[in-house]
Structure formats: C-alpha cells, structure tokens
Amino acid sequence: MMKRKGIVLMVFLIIVLGGCLTNQNQINVNSNENKQIINGPNVNLKLDFRGWYQWGGIEVVSRDNILTLNGKFNTAGYVTEQIPQSLKGRTIILEIQNTEASNFFDDRMLKITINKNDRLIRPLNIPNLIEGEYIPSNFKQIEFVLPDDFDGKLGFVFYQAELKNLQITATYK
C-alpha cells in the first residue's frame, strides 16, 4: 500500500512539474514570437528592411528581410541610415537569387556602401571586385562585417542594370 502511494505521488509530481516546464517553454515561445532564438554561433537573425528607401528609379518590394528588385537604370540603389549600432562587428549575409534573369553591365551586380561618406565595403568571401567596387553577378552569397566605426548607414548600389525580380535576403550573425 505504501509503495503504491509513493508511485502515485511520484507520477503526480512528474505530471505537475512537466506541466510547469511546458508552460514556461510556451511563455518563452510567445515572448519571442517575432524574434529568432539563438542556440549557437551558426544561427542567423533577420536584417529587417523596414525604414529603407530607394533612389534612382529602382522598384523595390520588401517584406521583413527579403527584397525583390526591378527596373532599368544607370545608377540606383536601396539604403537606410537606421541600422542599430549594436550590429557593429556583426557579419551580414546577403543571399542573392534570380541573378540570371537580370542584365548587369560588365557583370557588375552591386556594391555595398556604409556610413555617411558612402565608404565601400569589401565582402569577406569575394576576393576580386569588378572595377575595385562591384560584386560580380555570379555570387549567390555575400558576407561582410560592419566595422567598429559603423554609423548606421548601409546601402546597395546598382550600376547600369536591368533587374528582373532580383531577390536579396539579408541576415546577420
């Protein structure tokens, strides 16, 4: 009889404690509803495109961290001055899709600029830039680090291009 009560009590405690843990996990999930949870160094967070603006006639549709770009122009771009300072030293990753549908003069896909003086950023994974500035159109992933003197301005510049549903997805780690 005593043994049976002990087993019943242990089962009861397991159920109660399990329910508490499940509820705590649910609270954590709900509070992080719009955020990604970092579980290691290889998890990328979304770099949101809200507050960015286009110039030079480029057509942009943005949703969260995904851009779709269209238009034919000599020089155009997409820029923000509102990237949080907390991202200094972080690696930005751009995933590029549908480059084959677009036309790039001399194969120049885009260049990346930072800060109020529009300083060029050199990607970590691209050794040779066209004309010393532009990323070739055959790259599907671009990685670069925001430097310690980053002031919040980040821009993408396109030169003599016809973009046809070029898609950029931005994350950081």
Order of alpha helices (4+ residues) and beta strands (2+ residues): alpha-beta-beta-beta-beta-beta-beta-beta-beta-beta-beta-beta
